[in-house]
Amino acid sequence: MTLANYEQTALDHPSQASRPDLRKPNSSKTSSSKIWPVDEAAALYNLPFNDLLFRAQTVHRGNFDPNRVQLSRLLSIKTGGCPEDCGYCSQSVHHESGLSASKLMEVERVIAEARKARDAGATRYCMGAAWRNPKPRDMEAVVAMVKGVKALGMETCMTLGMLDRAQSEQLSHAGLDYYNHNIDTSERYYSEIITTRNFTDRLETLDNVRAAGMKVCCGGIVGMGELADDRIAMLTTLANLPEHPESVPINMLIPIPGTPLADATPISPIDFVRTVATARIMMPESVVRLSAGRTAMTDEMQALCFFAGANSIFVGDTLLTAGNPENDKDMDLFRRLGLQPMELEPMGQEDTP
């Protein structure tokens, strides 16, 4: 089958498009059945480090190939000018980060960038826009981007801010696989980071996404001055959703000059690994994504994160507006650790996250 035929088949028959699957063949996604009390989650987080990592790796091996990692690529399709005041974000109009606002990218350019990412080994393509919520005038182009990237055989994800039910349905009908909408931190600490929306707003968007039939990508950011209890509460909220998010990004704050969190005290590497390991155990079938902040991580810290159950990274030299390790460096680390990038499945495989 030629590439052109492959792309057209994927466009005409989305269910036949290849889908990456990190889970073991006999593993299947199930709804969240365990309700995690906060004190039980805290006891888990605070286990002796070796015990926590042993348990996390055991859970990881029971659900995934421990030596396969998904490569994802993230593109900012609309940068800057966001009316939200998220304390960590360079794209907010409330902060003096020096970032200028841009218009929404042309559909053809987005698809061209996705094709380059696919040819470089990425199997998942994420597109982000600096919006509080998409406007009706934006949806036609966004839908075209979803269809175009999906036609390349890649897993698609978008993060566009808050969605109502109608917008969620529109993206679902376009074939969007995942919608990313992080809860960022605990409900207690949320108002210390963001004041232009509340924690309940985040959960409402997640409900709309799930009701529309899309998969949920939802995690948080650590190292924003929160307590360990806030990290535990954040993971407890995620693990106690009616269904676990299929994708759980764990971001380490990238302190950006001009933002309120520019001088935040960094989280310790051990506490970051604890967060990854706890997420793996509490949400055993979710893909745990080692997301922002890898430029500040040593190879040894990343290796511990993979051992703790992280099985997806973003590749490319930029994450929206922040730096990211170069691809050659990632591949050298994979080689030394004996890790393999996940490959696209042959067409016709069952559509699983």
Buried (B, 14 or more C-beta within 10 A) or exposed (E): EEEEEBBEBBBEEBEBBBBBBBBEEEBEEEEBEEEBEBEBBBEBBEBEEEEBBBBBBEBBEEBBBBEBBBBBBBBBBBBBBBEBBBBBBBBBBBBEBEBEEBEBBEBEEBBEBBBEBBEEBBBBBBBBBBBBBBEEEBBEBBBBBBBBBBBBBBBBBBBBBBBEBEBBBBBBEBBBBBBBBBBBBBBBBBEBBBEEBEBEBBBBBBBBBBEBEBBBBBBBBBBBBBEBBBBBBBBBBBBBBEBBBBBBBBBBBBBBEEBBBBEBEBBEBEBBBBBBBBBBBBBBBBBBBBBBBBBBBEEEBBBBBBBBBBBBBBBBEEBBBBEBBEBEBBBEBBEEBEBEBBEBBEBEBEBBB
